[in-house]
Amino acid sequence: MIIALIFILGVGNFALHKAVMESNHPLLGQVPWFANRNGRRVAFALEFLVLLASLLLAANGWTALAWGYLIYSA
């Protein structure tokens, strides 16, 4: 159940991340490494690594990590 919760939160995080990246908000242009395509790929890779680490730790008994990921998602 906890793994499913973290996975659903992760899908939501990726959807929000993509929406922000495609919004072309002027603030994104002020952060130099978001301005190019490689910087955005790195940001998505970091988001994936956070999700993967959370899922792996929750699967190995760190159930309290779900609260941490919920706070991260908020």
N, C-alpha and C positions, 0 to 999 in steps of 0.2 A: 504494500500500500504506500509506503513512504517513497519507494523508488518511482512509482507511478506519479505521485504528487510532484516530486522533483522533476520528472520528465515533462509533465504538463507545464510547470513553471518555466522550464527551459525552452519549450516551444514558444511560450508567450514572450520570453526574453528575446529570442531570435526574431520574432515578428516585430516587436517594438524597435529592436536594434536596426532592422532593415528599414522600417518606416522612417526612423530618424535619419539614417544615411541617405535615403532617397528624397528627403524633404528639401534639400538644398537650402537649408537655413543659413543665414549669413554668419552665425556663430561658428558653424562647422568650417567655414573658410578661414577663420582666425586661428584655428589649430592646424599648424603646418602639416603634420603627418596624416590628418584626415583629408587633406586636400587632394591627395593622389590615390590611385586605385590600390597600390600596394599597402598603404596605411590602413585602408578600409579592410583589406584582407587580413591584416595582422589583428585588427580589432575583432573581427569575426572569429579568428583562430583563438584568441584569448577568451572570448565568450564560450567557445566550445570546450576549451580546456577547463574552465571553471565548472561547466556542466558535467563534463566527464569525471573530474575529480570528485564532485559531489555525489554522483551516482555510484562510483566505485567505493567511496568511503561509506555511504549508506548501505550498500550491499554487504559490506564487511562488518556491520554491527554498529556503526556510528549513527544511530538513529536521531540523535539530537542535532545532527547536521542539517536536517530538514528545516529546522527553525532558522538556522543561519542562512540557508538558501532562500527561504521565504523573505527574510529581511533584506537580503541582497536584491531580490526581485522587486521588492517594494521601492 
